[in-house]
Amino acid sequence: MPTIELKISQLSELLDKELTYETLQYDLQWISLDIDDYDPEEGIIKVEFNPNRPDFSSPEGVARVLAGYYGLAKGLQEYHVKKGSEYFKVDAKVRKVRPFVVSGLVRFAEPLNETQVITLMRMQEILHWAVGRDRKKVAIGIHDYDTVKGPYLYTTVKPDGVKFKALHLEAYELTPQEILEEHPMGIQYAHLLEGFNEYPMIYDAEGKVVSFPPVINGTYTTVTPDKTKNLLLDLTGTSKKAVDVALNILASTFADMGGEVESVKVIYEDEPDNAMYTPDLTPKHWQARVDYINSYIGLHLSPQEMVDCLEKMRLDARIVDSNTIDVAIPAYRDDIMHEVDIVEEVAMGYGYQNLDLTINMEGLGKYHPVLVNEQKTRDIMVGTGCIEMSNNILISKNDNLSLRLPMKKSDEIILENPVSLEYNTVRRSLLVSLMKNLQFNRSGEKPFRLFEVGDVILLDKQEQSQTRRESHLACVLHSEGSDYSEIKSVLDHYLRTLGVLQAIKIVPAENPTFIPGRTGEIHYKDRIIGYIGEIHPEVILNFGLEYPTAGFEINLTSFINEE
């Protein structure tokens, strides 16, 4: 989880309230923050926060919520955005590279001090990670506004189309391609521009390079403590929602620092009639049901009591009717996505520490039948001499194809923003994970006897999520003599110990993962629950293996005792 360093003295100053380490150690937990470390000599605490609350990425963001917790303020913090005259022109060419850009100005009465500059640099770093997916979705540029001249142009250039002095390498003028190959930041983020013939670039009215997103800024816009007085923000990315929320967090924080926020007009060349002014700090509105909230928390709060709880969490709320509350969400909060999120805000406003300790009248909790069945399965499989594996549910699309499984494009479940191509889909079979285990350990001493109990994800149009999760067992044997009879003996032992062997029938079948004529379909109570057989030679070669392999996979759901 992301962390932020906070000076206790700075928090005390922001809140106009004397704070101690002991006080914060107790209080921060009730607003979803945890102290990870404490430096008593410097009076600094390191605080962890959930990635879905990037507004906690600054002392001002934490102080904003603490003010509500301590009763020093309530409801929405009001922010005023002055309509500015500066504007960005956006070339249509960026649509194919990095399509979205937003901007804003912040004017301060006095130059920023060192503490404020450190805050904005740390915020930039955290937002790049928590919102920007390491600059893939959002890259943030913060510039000394008094060194540039608008209007600004967001366009693309050829890899060698311009030369400029990049930040942290001021001695040389480099082309974008040279920066990607020689500059430390360019090397780190070159993969974000891989495959593009042109790279994004931001110019000011005098043709100076303001920024080469998502990589590096130009040198002459550097923010300097005790010198920089006004800020120009540019945020580019591949997600409009992400660049908006990151800008809103920055603008709100700078406003809390005492800055005056001024909007910038963004004009897209291919959509001149849809110009927009950013940032837009207008609150969003949700409606929540009183009975729904009480049913989750287990209380009997009145609508007005819920309003008070929400205002304590720095939201605005009003009663619509006896069972409905309208909730205003600040523009820097992007984590409210469902009515249940309002429930959490009410619970925090009420105070988790104030909830009565109760025991459910239905009795004490117990393990879910799925978990009971999985643990029983593990115990049995260990008794067969097999070694348990534990693998990630995310795999590569190519791994599924390596099993020779037919895959229509309409059947694929592809992650929208995968961390890497190695984890861009979910597994439909545990066998693919076990085959990769064999692949990574193929030089080890044979025989291999591996099993895994875990989840797979399958398409299901009847479910709200269009998918369903199933609990499976899979086993593979890998050696010179691995064949159908050997894997069948392992399956029989498992089924016999489980007490269901007599109800199992294995019927000859065809499955592309297994060798034709050496494959069986496993039936239980007239339902197909899995397959068993010798792995197809093509599959074995796909995973870089040399020895025969046999395996089975079954759906454990049918064996769950529902009593």
C-alpha positions in Angstrom: 0.0 0.0 0.0 1.2 3.6 -0.6 2.7 5.5 2.3 3.1 9.1 3.2 5.4 10.8 5.7 3.7 13.3 8.0 5.3 15.8 10.4 3.1 15.8 13.5 3.9 19.5 14.0 2.7 20.2 10.4 -0.6 18.4 11.0 -1.0 20.3 14.3 -0.5 23.6 12.4 -3.0 22.6 9.7 -5.6 21.7 12.2 -4.8 24.4 14.8 -4.9 21.6 17.3 -2.1 20.1 19.4 -1.5 16.5 18.3 0.8 13.8 19.7 2.0 10.5 18.4 -0.2 8.6 20.9 -3.2 10.6 19.9 -2.7 9.9 16.2 -1.9 6.3 16.8 -5.4 5.8 18.1 -7.3 8.2 15.9 -5.9 7.6 12.4 -7.2 4.0 12.4 -10.8 5.2 12.5 -10.4 7.1 9.2 -8.7 4.1 7.4 -5.1 5.1 8.0 -2.4 3.1 9.7 0.9 4.2 11.2 3.6 2.1 9.7 6.6 3.8 11.4 7.5 6.6 13.8 10.7 8.7 14.1 10.4 10.3 17.6 13.5 12.5 17.0 12.1 14.1 13.9 8.5 13.9 15.0 7.6 12.1 11.7 5.1 9.3 11.2 4.9 7.1 8.1 1.2 6.4 7.4 -0.2 3.7 5.1 -3.4 4.4 3.2 -5.6 2.4 0.8 -4.9 3.0 -2.9 -8.5 3.9 -3.5 -8.0 7.1 -1.4 -5.2 8.9 -3.2 -6.6 12.2 -1.7 -4.6 11.1 1.4 -1.4 11.6 -0.6 -0.6 15.0 1.2 -0.7 16.3 4.7 -3.5 18.7 3.6 -5.6 15.7 2.5 -5.2 13.9 5.8 -5.9 17.1 7.8 -9.0 17.7 5.8 -10.6 14.4 7.0 -9.1 14.7 10.5 -10.8 18.1 10.8 -14.2 16.4 10.5 -13.2 13.6 12.8 -12.2 16.1 15.5 -15.4 18.2 15.0 -13.3 21.2 13.7 -15.2 21.3 10.4 -18.0 19.5 8.8 -19.5 18.9 5.3 -17.8 19.6 2.0 -14.7 21.8 1.9 -15.7 24.6 -0.5 -13.4 25.2 -3.4 -13.7 28.0 -5.9 -12.2 27.8 -9.4 -11.7 31.1 -11.2 -12.3 30.9 -14.9 -9.0 31.6 -16.6 -7.9 32.9 -20.0 -5.2 30.4 -20.7 -5.9 27.5 -23.1 -4.5 24.3 -24.5 -4.8 23.4 -28.2 -4.9 19.7 -28.7 -3.7 18.3 -32.0 -5.8 15.4 -33.4 -2.7 13.3 -33.8 -2.5 12.7 -30.0 -5.6 10.6 -30.2 -3.6 7.6 -31.3 -0.8 8.0 -28.8 -1.9 9.6 -25.5 -5.4 11.0 -26.1 -6.3 13.0 -23.0 -5.0 16.2 -21.4 -6.3 18.4 -18.7 -4.7 21.5 -17.1 -5.0 24.1 -14.4 -3.3 27.1 -12.9 -2.6 27.8 -9.2 -1.5 31.2 -8.0 0.0 31.8 -4.6 0.4 35.1 -2.8 4.0 34.2 -1.8 6.6 31.8 -3.4 6.3 28.2 -2.3 8.5 27.2 0.6 10.6 24.0 0.7 7.9 22.1 2.7 5.3 22.9 0.0 7.6 21.9 -2.8 8.4 18.6 -1.1 4.6 18.0 -0.7 3.9 18.5 -4.3 6.8 16.3 -5.4 5.7 13.5 -3.1 2.1 13.9 -4.2 3.1 13.6 -7.9 5.0 10.4 -7.1 2.1 8.8 -5.2 -0.5 9.8 -7.8 1.6 8.5 -10.6 1.5 5.1 -8.8 -2.0 5.1 -7.2 -4.0 6.7 -10.0 -1.6 6.7 -13.0 -0.5 3.0 -13.0 3.1 4.2 -13.1 2.4 6.9 -15.6 0.5 4.6 -18.0 -2.9 6.1 -17.3 -1.8 9.4 -16.0 1.5 11.4 -16.2 1.7 14.7 -14.2 3.7 17.8 -15.1 4.0 20.6 -12.6 5.7 23.8 -13.9 6.8 27.2 -12.9 4.0 29.2 -14.7 6.0 32.4 -14.8 8.7 30.8 -17.1 6.2 29.9 -19.8 3.9 31.7 -22.2 0.5 30.5 -23.4 -1.4 29.3 -25.3 0.0 25.8 -25.2 0.0 23.1 -27.9 -0.3 19.4 -27.1 0.8 17.5 -30.2 3.1 14.7 -31.4 6.6 14.8 -33.0 8.8 12.4 -34.8 11.4 10.6 -32.6 14.1 13.0 -33.9 11.7 15.9 -34.6 12.9 18.3 -31.8 15.8 18.8 -29.4 15.5 20.2 -25.9 17.2 20.2 -22.5 15.5 17.6 -20.3 15.2 17.8 -16.5 18.1 16.1 -14.6 20.3 16.2 -17.8 20.6 19.9 -18.4 24.0 19.8 -20.1 22.7 18.4 -23.4 20.0 19.0 -25.9 18.5 15.6 -26.8 15.8 14.4 -29.2 12.9 12.4 -27.8 14.5 9.1 -29.1 17.8 10.0 -27.5 16.0 10.6 -24.2 14.3 7.2 -24.3 17.7 5.6 -25.0 20.0 7.6 -22.7 18.1 9.5 -20.1 17.4 7.5 -16.9 13.8 8.5 -16.9 13.5 7.8 -20.6 14.9 4.3 -20.2 12.5 3.7 -17.3 9.4 4.8 -19.2 10.3 4.0 -22.8 7.9 1.0 -22.8 4.9 3.4 -22.5 5.7 4.7 -26.0 6.8 1.5 -27.6 5.3 0.9 -31.0 4.4 4.6 -31.7 5.9 6.4 -34.7 5.5 9.8 -33.0 5.7 10.9 -29.4 3.6 13.3 -27.4 5.0 16.8 -26.7 3.7 20.0 -25.1 5.0 23.4 -26.4 4.3 26.9 -25.1 3.6 29.9 -27.4 7.3 30.5 -28.0 7.9 27.0 -29.2 9.7 25.9 -26.0 9.2 22.3 -24.9 7.2 22.4 -21.7 6.9 18.6 -21.3 7.6 15.3 -23.0 4.9 13.2 -21.4 4.9 10.7 -19.9 8.7 10.9 -19.5 10.2 14.2 -18.5 9.7 18.0 -18.3 11.9 20.6 -19.9 14.5 22.2 -17.7 13.3 25.8 -17.7 10.0 25.2 -16.0 11.5 23.6 -12.9 9.7 24.4 -9.7 12.1 26.0 -7.2 11.5 26.6 -3.4 11.4 30.3 -2.4 11.3 31.3 -6.1 8.3 29.7 -7.8 5.1 31.5 -7.0 2.6 30.2 -9.6 2.1 26.7 -11.0 1.0 25.4 -14.4 -0.3 21.8 -14.2 -0.6 19.4 -17.2 -1.9 15.9 -16.9 -1.9 13.6 -19.9 -3.0 10.0 -20.1 -5.0 7.2 -21.6 -8.0 7.5 -19.2 -10.1 10.6 -19.1 -11.5 9.6 -15.7 -8.0 9.1 -14.2 -6.5 12.4 -15.4 -9.6 14.3 -14.1 -9.4 12.8 -10.6 -5.7 13.3 -10.4 -6.1 17.0 -11.3 -8.9 17.4 -8.9 -6.8 16.0 -6.0 -3.9 18.3 -6.9 -6.1 21.4 -7.3 -7.9 20.7 -4.0 -4.6 20.3 -2.1 -3.1 23.4 -3.6 -6.2 25.3 -2.6 -5.8 24.0 0.9 -2.2 25.3 0.8 -3.6 28.8 0.2 -3.4 28.9 -3.6 -6.0 30.3 -5.9 -7.1 27.7 -8.5 -7.7 29.0 -12.1 -9.2 26.9 -14.9 -7.6 26.3 -18.3 -9.6 25.9 -21.5 -8.8 22.6 -23.4 -9.7 22.7 -27.1 -9.5 19.5 -29.2 -8.7 20.3 -32.8 -11.1 17.6 -34.0 -13.9 18.6 -31.6 -13.7 22.4 -31.3 -17.3 22.8 -30.1 -16.6 20.5 -27.1 -14.0 22.6 -25.4 -13.9 22.2 -21.6 -12.5 24.1 -18.7 -10.4 22.1 -16.2 -10.3 21.5 -13.3 -14.0 21.1 -12.5 -14.4 20.7 -8.7 -18.2 20.4 -8.9 -19.4 17.7 -6.4 -21.0 14.5 -7.6 -24.3 13.4 -6.1 -25.4 9.9 -5.0 -28.6 8.8 -3.3 -28.6 6.2 -0.5 -31.5 4.5 1.3 -31.8 4.8 5.0 -33.0 1.2 5.6 -30.2 -0.1 3.3 -27.5 1.7 5.4 -29.0 0.5 8.7 -29.3 -3.1 7.5 -25.6 -3.2 6.7 -24.4 -1.4 9.9 -26.9 -3.1 12.2 -28.1 0.1 13.7 -31.3 2.2 13.7 -30.0 5.6 12.8 -32.4 8.3 11.8 -31.9 10.2 8.5 -30.6 13.2 10.4 -28.1 11.1 12.3 -26.8 9.7 9.0 -26.5 13.2 7.6 -24.4 14.1 10.7 -22.2 11.1 10.2 -21.6 11.9 6.5 -20.8 15.6 7.3 -18.3 14.4 9.8 -16.5 12.5 7.0 -16.4 15.8 4.9 -19.3 15.0 2.6 -22.5 17.0 2.3 -25.9 15.3 2.7 -29.6 16.3 2.8 -32.7 14.4 3.5 -34.9 13.8 0.4 -37.6 11.8 2.2 -38.0 9.4 5.2 -35.9 6.7 3.4 -33.6 8.6 1.0 -30.5 10.8 1.5 -28.8 12.8 -1.2 -25.1 12.8 -0.7 -22.7 15.2 -2.3 -19.2 13.7 -3.1 -16.2 16.0 -3.5 -14.5 15.9 -6.9 -11.3 14.6 -5.4 -13.1 11.4 -4.2 -13.3 8.7 -7.0 -13.8 5.8 -4.6 -17.6 6.1 -4.2 -18.8 3.6 -6.8 -21.8 2.0 -5.1 -24.4 2.7 -2.4 -22.5 0.4 -0.1 -19.6 2.9 -0.2 -22.0 5.4 1.4 -22.6 2.8 4.1 -18.9 2.8 4.9 -18.8 6.6 5.2 -21.7 6.5 7.6 -20.1 3.8 9.6 -16.8 5.7 9.9 -18.7 8.9 10.8 -20.6 7.0 13.5 -17.3 5.5 14.6 -16.4 1.9 14.4 -15.2 2.1 18.0 -18.7 3.1 19.0 -20.4 0.0 17.6 -21.7 -2.4 20.2 -20.0 -5.8 20.4 -22.7 -8.4 19.5 -22.9 -12.0 18.6 -25.1 -12.9 15.7 -28.3 -14.6 16.9 -27.8 -17.3 14.3 -24.7 -18.5 16.2 -21.0 -18.3 15.8 -19.4 -18.3 12.4 -18.1 -21.4 10.7 -16.0 -22.2 7.6 -17.7 -22.0 4.3 -18.5 -25.4 2.8 -16.2 -24.6 -0.2 -13.2 -24.0 2.1 -14.0 -27.2 4.1 -14.1 -29.2 0.9 -10.9 -27.7 -0.4 -9.0 -28.4 2.8 -10.2 -32.0 2.9 -9.1 -32.3 -0.8 -5.6 -31.0 0.1 -5.2 -33.5 2.9 -6.2 -36.4 0.7 -3.9 -35.3 -2.2 -0.9 -34.9 0.1 -1.5 -38.5 1.1 -1.0 -39.6 -2.5 2.5 -38.3 -2.4 1.8 -35.2 -4.5 3.2 -31.7 -3.8 0.8 -28.8 -3.5 1.2 -25.8 -5.8 -0.3 -22.3 -5.3 -0.5 -20.2 -8.4 -1.9 -16.8 -9.4 -5.4 -16.8 -10.9 -4.1 -14.3 -13.5 -2.1 -15.7 -16.4 -1.2 -14.8 -20.0 -3.6 -15.2 -22.9 -0.9 -17.3 -24.6 -0.8 -19.8 -21.7 -4.5 -20.7 -22.3 -3.7 -21.2 -26.0 -0.8 -23.5 -25.0 -3.3 -26.0 -23.7 -4.8 -26.2 -27.2 -8.1 -24.9 -25.8 -10.4 -23.5 -28.5 -10.8 -19.8 -27.8 -13.2 -17.5 -29.6 -12.7 -13.8 -29.2 -16.1 -13.5 -27.7 -15.1 -16.0 -25.0 -12.0 -14.1 -23.9 -11.8 -12.3 -20.6 -9.0 -9.7 -21.1 -8.0 -7.3 -18.4 -8.4 -3.7 -19.5 -5.2 -2.4 -17.9 -3.0 -5.4 -17.1 0.3 -4.8 -15.2 2.0 -6.8 -17.9 1.2 -9.2 -20.8 2.1 -12.1 -18.4 -1.0 -11.3 -16.4 -3.6 -10.1 -19.0 -6.4 -12.7 -18.5 -7.7 -15.2 -16.0 -7.2 -18.9 -16.0 -10.0 -21.2 -17.2 -8.1 -24.3 -16.0 -5.7 -25.2 -13.2 -3.8 -27.5 -15.6 -2.3 -24.5 -17.3 -0.8 -23.3 -14.0 0.6 -26.8 -13.2 2.1 -27.1 -16.7 3.9 -23.8 -16.1 5.2 -25.2 -12.7 6.6 -28.1 -14.6 8.1 -25.7 -17.2 9.9 -23.6 -14.6 11.3 -26.7 -12.9 11.9 -29.0 -15.9 15.6 -29.4 -15.0 14.7 -30.8 -11.6 14.8 -34.4 -10.5 11.9 -36.6 -11.9 9.3 -37.8 -11.2 7.1 -34.7 -10.6 3.8 -35.3 -8.8 2.0 -31.9 -8.5 -1.5 -30.8 -7.6 -3.4 -27.6 -7.0 -6.7 -26.7 -5.4 -7.9 -23.3 -6.5 -10.2 -21.1 -8.5 -10.9 -20.7 -12.2 -13.0 -18.0 -13.9 -15.6 -19.0 -16.6 -17.9 -16.9 -18.7 -21.5 -17.1 -17.5 -24.1 -14.8 -19.0 -26.6 -15.6 -16.2 -24.4 -13.9 -13.6 -24.3 -10.2 -12.9 -20.6 -10.0 -13.6 -21.0 -12.2 -16.7 -18.6 -14.7 -15.1 -18.6 -17.3 -12.4 -15.9 -18.6 -10.1 -15.4 -22.4 -9.6 -13.3 -24.3 -7.2 -11.2 -27.0 -9.0 -8.7 -29.7 -8.3 -6.0 -30.6 -10.8 -3.1 -33.0 -10.7 -0.2 -33.8 -13.1 2.4 -36.6 -13.1 5.6 -36.0 -15.1 8.2 -38.7 -15.7 9.4 -41.3 -18.2 6.6 -43.6 -17.2 3.7 -41.3 -16.6 0.5 -42.6 -18.3 -3.2 -43.0 -18.0 -3.2 -45.9 -15.5 -0.9 -44.0 -13.1 -3.0 -40.8 -13.0 -6.2 -42.9 -12.8 -4.8 -44.5 -9.6 -4.3 -41.1 -8.0 -7.8 -40.0 -9.0 -9.3 -43.3 -7.6 -7.5 -42.8 -4.3 -8.9 -39.3 -4.0 -12.5 -40.3 -4.9 -12.4 -43.4 -2.7 -11.2 -41.5 0.4 -13.8 -38.8 -0.3 -16.4 -41.6 -0.4 -17.8 -40.9 -3.9 -15.9 -43.4 -6.0 -19.0 -45.6 -6.6 -20.9 -42.6 -8.0 -18.2 -41.8 -10.5 -18.2 -42.9 -14.2 -15.4 -42.3 -16.7 -16.5 -42.2 -20.3 -14.2 -42.1 -23.4 -14.1 -38.5 -24.8 -12.2 -36.0 -26.9 -10.4 -33.0 -25.4 -7.7 -31.1 -27.3 -5.5 -30.9 -24.2 -5.2 -34.7 -24.0 -4.2 -37.5 -26.5 -7.1 -38.8 -28.5 -8.1 -42.3 -27.3 -6.4 -41.8 -24.0 -8.9 -39.3 -22.6 -11.8 -39.7 -20.2 -14.7 -37.6 -19.3 -15.4 -37.7 -15.5 -19.1 -38.0 -14.7 -20.7 -37.6 -11.2 -24.5 -37.9 -10.7 -25.0 -37.7 -14.5 -23.0 -34.4 -14.7 -19.6 -33.8 -16.3 -17.3 -32.6 -13.6 -13.9 -32.9 -15.4 -11.4 -34.7 -17.6 -8.5 -37.2 -17.2 -5.9 -38.5 -19.6 -2.4 -38.3 -21.1 -1.4 -34.7 -22.0 -1.1 -34.1 -25.8 2.5 -34.1 -27.1 1.9 -30.6 -28.6 0.9 -29.3 -25.2 4.0 -30.8 -23.7 6.2 -29.1 -26.3 4.4 -25.8 -25.9 5.6 -25.8 -22.3 9.1 -26.8 -23.2 8.9 -30.3 -21.6 10.5 -33.5 -22.7 8.8 -36.3 -20.7 5.3 -37.8 -20.9 2.7 -36.1 -18.7 -0.7 -37.3 -17.4 -3.2 -35.3 -15.5 -6.8 -34.7 -14.5 -8.9 -31.7 -13.5 -12.3 -31.8 -11.7 -14.9 -29.3 -10.5 -15.1 -29.7 -6.7 -18.5 -28.0 -6.4 -20.5 -31.2 -6.8 -18.8 -32.6 -3.7 -19.7 -29.8 -1.3 -21.9 -30.8 1.6 -24.6 -28.2 1.8 -25.9 -29.2 5.2 
